[in-house]
Amino acid sequence: MLARSMHQRWLREPLVAALLLLLLSGCAGESGRGGQEEEQASEDALNAALEKSFEESGAPGVVAAVQTPEYTWVETRGVADRTSEEPMTPDVHQRIGSVTKTFTVSLLLQAAAQGLLSLDDTIDQYVEGIPNGDSITLRQMASMTSGIASYTFNEQFLNDLFSDPERVWKPEELVQFGIADSPAFDPGTEFQYSNTNTVLLGLVLQQVSGKPIGDLYREQIIEPLGLQQTSFPNTDPSLPDPHAQGYTLQGQDDAEIGNATDWNPSWGWTAGAMISTLDDLLIYGRALGSGEGLLPPEQQAERLDSFPSDEVPPNTADRAYGLGLGREYGWLGHTGELPGYNTAVYYNPGLNATVVVEVNSDIPSGECPEDNPTMTDAPQDGIPCADPAVRILGGLAEALGRPFGTEQ
């Protein structure tokens, strides 16, 4: 996929992905794990929704789950490897992309609770050379209203990345690409999803703690929550076994589907490099939405009160981005994408339900713009353009009776 398309894709999650979900409606294998008769109807609806949305996605494979205190429904469809046709399994390790941001901002809120920093500190107290750095707060960076441009908008960065996807990147290098294009706007006046914000927050967290960011993830989130298969690979391109092959059109000038499984994730760093599994994300998604085991009550309340209104477009009262967290019509969570992989993790407080979708492709389907290539050569008439995990999440949310697109 050309550089321009990558801008549209890695930067649009999760808020713009939610706008696509608004267009998805009516989405009504291997067996799930529920039990009671009244839950079986829900499982049937979920199975039908998954079947329909997965078929429309054109993705190679998917792992999806819904968990409430009463039951856990888990299903797989498709293949983990297009060549061997090895089936997708629920235990695959997945690159979770920008779901990493929720981990990073959770660490930021923990650091505030510990008195190591204030969300109202300006970035120039920690990192020099940021345009408007004396006016940009850590809070604005966490909520994507800082005006610091994303390095993934920078043409030179994209050329360098796709010409050598195995390159190891330092976070300071990534920041310089974002600085070169900053400021995008005055601090606090607009919203723009920027990976540079979260990379800078990672540097701040290392500075105030005196520890590598990987240790912070492990000691303060992964181990306390009992996440057994979640990791921060930093510069290691390998995925633990079992894992699915990841398929992408990004960086593929010949328009042939490429395999991005072993691309180095260091360019995502604290904005997108983490790895996890379905079981771990079910635990984490609930903790993220409820705060239990993740944040002190004061910090969780601050996070849930951080969603701006339409005073900072494109945020609205029902669909907004706060402190490293999206709110979509009653659902709280985040989507994630690295080339080859697409993930969605959301929690609905009203249902007390967590939904996780993992797909081994980031290639959209539907009536997409010409500069956003899809899994099929011909457009799918009547099907809105959407990334695979987003499409499937929309179908499952509809089946649960809490769609992304109606008042909750």
Secondary structure, 3 states (H helix, E strand, C coil): CCHHHHHHHHCCCCHHHHHHHCCCCCCCCCCCCCCCHHHHHHHHHHHHHHHHHHHHHCCCEEEEEEECCCCEEEEEEEECCCCCCCECCCCCEEECCCHHHHHHHHHHHHHHHCCCCCCCCEHHHCCCCCCCCCCCEHHHHHCCCCCCCCHHHCHHHHHHHHHCCCCCCCHHHHHHHHHHCCCCCCCCCCCCCCHHHHHHHHHHHHHHHCCCHHHHHHHHHHCCCCCCCCECCCCCCCCCCCECCCEECCCCCCCCCEECCCCCHHHCHHHHCCEECHHHHHHHHHHHHHCCCCCCHHHHHHHHCCCCCCCCCCCCCCEEECCCCEEECCEEEEEEEECCEEEEEEEECCCCEEEEEEECECCCECECCCCCCCCCCCCCCCCECECHHHHHHHHHHHHCCCCCCCCC
